[in-house]
Amino acid sequence: MADVFRALDDETRRLILDELVARNGQTLFEICGVLVSRHGVSSTRQAISQHLAVLEEAGLVVTERRGRSKFHYFDGGPLTAITRRWPATGRDPS
């Protein structure tokens, strides 16, 4: 579970997840393009690839190879595990 928290601790990785939730099954090239155009993130393809690797290690992203292309998909399973560990109690936090 620590790797999930570490993966979510970075703004760029959270943006990547947001974009995969909006449109699953994107390639590295597509992810880089949308990060630049929608969010002004000008990281290199290598840096985005490293972010994707962290997300994949945490189980938040799964990949599928088709030919020379690698497609990235969001997997919310690890987030579900977190909510099972600390479920909402329904109490008012104040």
C-alpha positions as CSV (number, residue, x, y, z in Angstrom):
1,M,0.0,0.0,0.0
2,A,2.9,2.3,0.6
3,D,3.8,2.3,-3.1
4,V,0.2,3.5,-3.9
5,F,0.7,6.5,-1.6
6,R,4.1,7.2,-3.1
7,A,2.7,7.0,-6.6
8,L,-0.2,9.4,-5.7
9,D,2.2,11.9,-4.0
10,D,3.2,13.4,-7.4
11,E,1.1,15.9,-9.2
12,T,2.2,14.7,-12.7
13,R,1.3,11.1,-11.8
14,R,-2.2,12.3,-10.6
15,L,-2.7,14.1,-13.9
16,I,-1.7,11.0,-15.8
17,L,-4.3,9.0,-13.8
18,D,-6.9,11.7,-14.4
19,E,-6.3,11.5,-18.2
20,L,-6.5,7.7,-18.2
21,V,-9.8,7.9,-16.3
22,A,-11.1,10.3,-19.0
23,R,-9.8,8.1,-21.8
24,N,-8.3,4.7,-21.1
25,G,-5.9,2.9,-23.3
26,Q,-3.5,5.7,-24.3
27,T,0.0,5.3,-25.6
28,L,3.0,7.2,-24.1
29,F,2.9,9.6,-27.1
30,E,-0.8,10.4,-26.5
31,I,-0.3,10.9,-22.7
32,C,2.6,13.3,-23.3
33,G,0.5,15.2,-25.8
34,V,-2.5,15.6,-23.6
35,L,-0.3,16.6,-20.6
36,V,1.3,19.4,-22.6
37,S,-2.0,20.6,-24.3
38,R,-4.3,20.4,-21.3
39,H,-2.0,20.9,-18.3
40,G,1.1,22.6,-19.6
41,V,3.3,19.8,-18.3
42,S,6.4,19.9,-20.4
43,S,8.3,16.9,-19.1
44,T,10.3,14.7,-21.4
45,R,8.9,11.4,-22.8
46,Q,11.5,9.7,-20.6
47,A,10.2,11.4,-17.5
48,I,6.6,10.6,-18.3
49,S,7.7,7.0,-19.0
50,Q,9.3,6.9,-15.5
51,H,6.1,8.2,-13.9
52,L,4.1,5.5,-15.7
53,A,6.5,2.9,-14.4
54,V,5.9,4.1,-10.8
55,L,2.1,3.9,-11.4
56,E,2.4,0.5,-12.9
57,E,4.5,-0.8,-10.0
58,A,1.8,0.5,-7.6
59,G,-0.8,-1.4,-9.6
60,L,-2.6,1.8,-10.6
61,V,-1.8,1.4,-14.3
62,V,-1.7,-1.8,-16.3
63,T,-0.3,-2.1,-19.8
64,E,-1.0,-4.0,-23.0
65,R,1.4,-4.4,-25.9
66,R,0.0,-4.5,-29.4
67,G,2.7,-4.6,-32.0
68,R,5.1,-1.8,-31.3
69,S,2.6,0.1,-29.2
70,K,2.1,-0.1,-25.5
71,F,-1.3,1.0,-24.2
72,H,-1.8,2.2,-20.6
73,Y,-5.0,1.6,-18.6
74,F,-6.2,2.8,-15.2
75,D,-6.8,0.2,-12.5
76,G,-8.6,1.5,-9.4
77,G,-8.2,-1.8,-7.5
78,P,-5.4,-0.5,-5.2
79,L,-7.6,2.5,-4.3
80,T,-10.4,0.2,-3.4
81,A,-8.0,-1.6,-1.1
82,I,-7.3,1.7,0.7
83,T,-10.9,2.4,1.2
84,R,-11.5,-1.0,2.6
85,R,-8.7,-0.4,5.1
86,W,-10.1,2.9,6.2
87,P,-13.8,2.9,5.4
88,A,-15.9,6.1,5.9
89,T,-17.5,5.9,9.3
90,G,-20.3,8.5,8.5
91,R,-19.2,10.7,11.5
92,D,-18.9,14.4,11.1
93,P,-15.2,15.3,11.2
94,S,-15.8,18.5,13.2
